[in-house]
Amino acid sequence: MDSSDKEARSPRRRGRPPAPPGVSRNHRVVTFVNDAEFERLHELARRDDETLSMAAYRLLTKELNAQQ
């Protein structure tokens, strides 16, 4: 199979299927925390058996939803 054969085939999507508009998380937010905050976040994530990223997201959305 040469490169022209690869180009002729339709590309297959890999990975997770796209989420509906308005639901997919497509904006990145970066923050820095100190050692104590990191440890508290890590403890929350461990307690709830989730990743640090998910724990941070949960805290963020909880606060944003409380302000509505």
Secondary structure, DSSP 8 states (H G I E B T S, - for coil): --HHHHHHS-----SS----TTTS----------HHHHHHHHHHHHHTT--HHHHHHHHHHHHHHHT-
